[in-house]
Amino acid sequence: MKFNLIAQDNKSKARAGILQTDHGLIETPIFMPVGTVGSVKGIVHKTLEDEIKAQIILANTYHIYLRPGIDVVRKAGGIHKFMSWDKPILTDSGGYQVFSLSERRKITDEGVRFSSHIDGSKHVFTPENVVEIQRIIGSDIMMALDECTPYPCTYEYAQKSMHITHRWLKRGWQAYNETKPLYGHEQAFFPIIQGSVYKDLRMQSTEEILKYDSPGIAIGGLSVGEPNELMYEIIETIVPLMPIHKPRYLMGVGTPANILEGIERGIDMFDCVMPTRNGRNGMLFTQNGIINIKNEKWKNDFSCIDPDSSLELDRRYSKAYLRHLFLAGEMLGPVIASIHNLHFYLWLVREARKHIINTSFASWKSKMVRTIVQRL
């Protein structure tokens, strides 16, 4: 995997690059739609490719390991063939999912023992077997097993958790280097910076991770309930320590405004369930602000969903019709809203990239953030 930096904004740390994988090129900054179980909810791949223009999607090791199971994925020839997606795929290691199972897991130096949320069966994730599972899945980018700390947490807990993540990384890195890809394409391995909201811990974690010659670096443990400004401060603290020639991935973030703020601070890659999850609940992100399509004010609004969008369905359907679909419980409503939101997110990072290359990002971003946070 290769990363080429092609432009940097002259008034911020925002940058544009090209990430090269065996399944295709990724133009950064990039947003990755979340396909947790090998499917972006409610959206067929042709729509993802042709209309949303997704360049890479994210799948999850924890969920695929439990269902359909790695034996099925292996027999299919890997996740790309199994889900019929020939573009890049990143797999999260499952650390965040285990974090969310606070009543069902036990964390030790060995790894994580947890109970399945599906049937209660017992399982163990270790740094080594998480690498093995991701080899079988066959993603283009694999993530190291880490512990995602909750917010708030004490300094002592964050420090202990960070050291566990570092010890796991050492073992995971060894397992990665002692194993080979199974399906003929390269798999990159990204470590994850932890340390909660404590700047000195984040700096320690960054310095530790820089000892490994990984092709990219992720920032985990943010967007877990902390104030946005605190998240931005952490990013500002650690980005100057990160190599300029490696992609920087901010995990699980976030709102459109979060993404623009992250880009301004030097982040290259993002993922979040928000566009599809909020879309399924009737929230639309647009260039002019946020719409709750269930509100009474849209009942007789027969204007198109988003006149500024290049997406055909945004111009085909009216706000009144989309509201009707939600109130009637018709599945088409959440599907339209999810497609709309993902299209907007991908449009947003493409526009950011364009303005970075044109050295006009800072002024464009300032205006755009003020607009897109408005409630319509």
N, C-alpha and C positions, 0 to 999 in steps of 0.2 A: 504494500500500500504506500502510495506517495502523496504528499501534500505540497502544493505549490502556492505560495502567496503571490497574488498578482496585483493587489492594490491596497492602500491604506488611506483612510480619511485623514486630512491634514489638521483637523480640529478635535479629533477624538482618537480612541484606540480601535475604532471600527475597522474591519478589514475584510477583504474578499479573497477567496482562494478556490482551488480546485483539488478535490480529494479523489484520487484515482484508486479504484478497486477492480478486482477481476470481473465484477458484474456491472461495471459502468462507472462513469464519472459523476461526482457530486459537486455541485457548485455551492460554495459557502459564502455567506451564512445560509444555513439550511434548517428547516423544520421537518422533523420526522413524524409522520402519522403513526399512532400507536395501534399495532395489530397484535394485541396481547397473546391470543391463542392461535395466531397465524391468520387472523382476519381483522381488518379494520371494520368495526361494527356497521353492518348495513350497507357496505359500499363494495361493489364489484370492482375487480382489478382494472378493467378497461376504463372505468370512470376515474380511478386513481391515476392511471397513466395519462389518459388523453385530456381529461378536463381539470382534475386537481393538479396534475403534473408533478406528482410525488416522485422524487429521485431515490429515496431510501425509506424503508419503513422499519419499525421496531417490533420485535416479538419478545416474549418473556420466557426465560428458561424454566422458572418455577411452574408456570401454567402448562407449558408444553410437556414438561417432564411428567406432570400428573395426568394430563389428558391432551392428546391421545396416547402419550407415552413414547419414550425414545425408541422403543423397538419398532413401532409403526413408522416413525420418521426415518429411521435407518433403512427399513425395507423400501420406503418410497424413494430413497436416494438423496435424502437431505431435505431441509425445509423449503428450499427454492422449488424443487420438483413437487413436493407434497402439496404446496399451496399454489403452484403454477404462477410464480413470480420470479422474473429473471433479472430484476434489478437488485441493488444491494439491500442487505438486511443486517440490522444490529440486534443482538440479544442482550438484554439486561440479565445479570447473573442470578437474580432472585432475591438479592439482599433487601431491597425495599419491600417486597411482598412478605418476606419473613418478618421484617420490622412491623408490618401491619398486623401480623398474627401474634400480638403480644401475649395473648392468653393461651396460645397453642405452641409456643416454642421455648427452647432453652439454648442459650448461647454459651459456648465454652471455647477454650483454645483449639479443641479438635475441629469445631465447626458449629453447625446449628442442627439441633434435633427439633423436629416440628411435626404437628399433626395436620394432615390434609384437610383443607376447608371443604372438600367434597364429601369424603366418607370417613374422616377421622383416622385413617391409616397412618402409621408412623414412618418417618423418613429422616434421613440425615443428609445435609449438604456439607461438604468439606471443600476447601480450596481446590483440591485435586479432582474430586468427582464433578465439580461444577465445570472445570475445564473439559473433562471427558464428555459430559453431557452436551456442552456447546460444540465440541468436535463432532458429535453425532448429529446435532441439529444442523450444523454446517453454515452458521451465519458468517458474514464477512467481517464483522467486528464483534469480538467477544469481550465481556466485562469481567473484571476480577470480582470475586466474592468479597463483600464488605458488610459492615454493620452500619445501617442508617440510624443515627441517633434521633430521638424525639426532640421536640421543642415544647416547653423548655426542658433542659437537663442541666445538672450541676457540672461544674468544671471537672470535678473528679471523674464523673461518669464519662464525660466526653473524652477525657484524656485516656482512660482505660480502654474505651471503645476504639479510639484511634490506634492505639498500640496493637489491639487485636487485629484490626484491619491491616495494619502493616505486616504483622506476622503471617496473616493469611496471604497477603500479596507475595511475600517471599516464596511461600510454598506453591501458590498458584502460578507464579512466573516460572518456577522450576518445572512444574507439570506441563506448562505450555511449551517450554523449550525441549522437553523430552518426548513430546507427542507430535504427530503430523496430521495435517488435514486429510479427510477421508474422501473428498469428492473432487479433487483436482483443482481447487481454487484456494488462494491464500486466505488465511484468517488472521486478522490483527487482534492484539490483546491490549485493552486499555485499563490501566490502574485508576483508582478513584480516590481523590483527596477528601478526607473527612476532618472532623474537628469541631463540629457544631458551629456556634456563633462566636467562638473564641479565636481572636485573630492570631494569637501566638501559636495556638494549636494548628490552625490552618496553615501557617507558615512552616511549622515543623513537618506537617504532613506533606506539603508540597516539596520541601527539601528531600524528604525520604523517598518520595516517588520519583524524583529526578535521578535517583541512582539507577533506575531501570531504563534501558534504551527502548522504551515503548514507542510505537508510531503515533500515539495520541494520548491525551490525558483528560479524564473526566473530573468534574466537581460534583460530589454527591452531598446529601444531607441538607440541602436547602429547599425552600418552598414546602416546608413541613409545618408551617404555622407561624414562622417568625415574621416580623414586619418587613415590608419590602425594602425599606431603607437599610435595614440591617443586612439583608441579603446583598444589596448593592455594595455595601461597605466591605463585605467579605470578598466579593469578586474583585473590587478595586485593590484589596490587600494582596491577593495571591496572583492575579494575572501578570503583574510585572515580574514575578519570579518564574513564570512559565516560558518555555522556549518559543520563539516566534515561528519556528519551522514545523511545529506540530499543531494539529487541530485541537481545539479546546471545546469540550462538551459539557454543557450545564444540564444536569439530569433533572427531568420532571418539571421543567419551567416552560411555559406558564401562561399568563395572559398576554394578549398582543403587546400591551405596554411593557410588561416584564421582558419580552423578547427584544424589543427595541432598546430598552435600557441595557440589557445584556450585550447586545451587539455593540452599542456605544462603548462598552467597557472591554471589548476585545474577545467576546465569545463567538464561536463559529457554528456550534451545533446545539439543537434544542429538541426536546420531545415533551409532549404532555397529552393527557386524555381530555383536556378541557374542550377543544373544539367539537369533539363528538359527544362527550358526556353532557356538556351544556346545551349542545344542539338538540339532543334527545329530550331535553327539558324545556325547549322553546326559546333559548337565548341565542340570538344571532349577533355575530360580530361583523360590523360593516365599516367602510371608510368614513362614515359620518357619525358613528357611535354605536351603542349597544341597544338592541331591540328585544324586548320581551314580547314575543309574538302572541302570547295568550292574553295580553291586556285588551280591555274593551275598546281602547282607542283605535285598534286596527280592524274592528268588525266590519266597517264600511269603507275601508281604504283599499281601493281597487288598483292602486298603482303597483308597479312591479316590486318584487322583493328588494332589489338593489339596482337602481338605474346606472350606477357607476361601475358595476361588475361586468367582466367579460364572459362570465359563466352563463350559458344559454338558459338554464332553468331559473336563474335569478331574474331574467327579463321575461320569461314565459309566464311565471305564476305570480299572482297578486298576494299582497300581505293578507287581505281578507280571506283568500282561499287557503293560504297556509295556516292561518289561525283556525279556520274551520276544521282542517285536517287534525290539528292537535286536540281541539275540543271534542271531536267525534271519535278520538282514539284510533284514528287511521294511521297505520304504520308508515304510510308515505310521508307524513309530516316530519317525523324525526329523521327519515332518510334525506329529504330535501334539505333540512336544516344542517345536518351533519356534512353533507356535500358542500353546502354553502360555506360553512365555517372553515373546513379544511382548505377549500379554494382560497378563502380570504387569507388564511395563515401563510399559505405558499406564495400568494401574491405579495404579501407584506414583506417576506424575506427576499423575494426577487427584486422588489422595489428598493429595499435597503441596499442590496448588492449593487444595483444600478447607480444609486446615489453615492455609494462609496467609491465606485470606479470614476464617477464624474466629479469627485471631491465636493459634493454638495450634501453629504449625509447629515451633518450636524444641524443645519438649518431645517432641512426636511423633517428630520426626526423630532425636533422640538415642536414643530407645528402638528405633526401627525399624532404624537402622544396626547396633546391637548384635545384633539378631535375624537380619537377612538375611545377615550374613556367616558365620553358623554353618554348619558342615558336618554334615549329618544322616546 
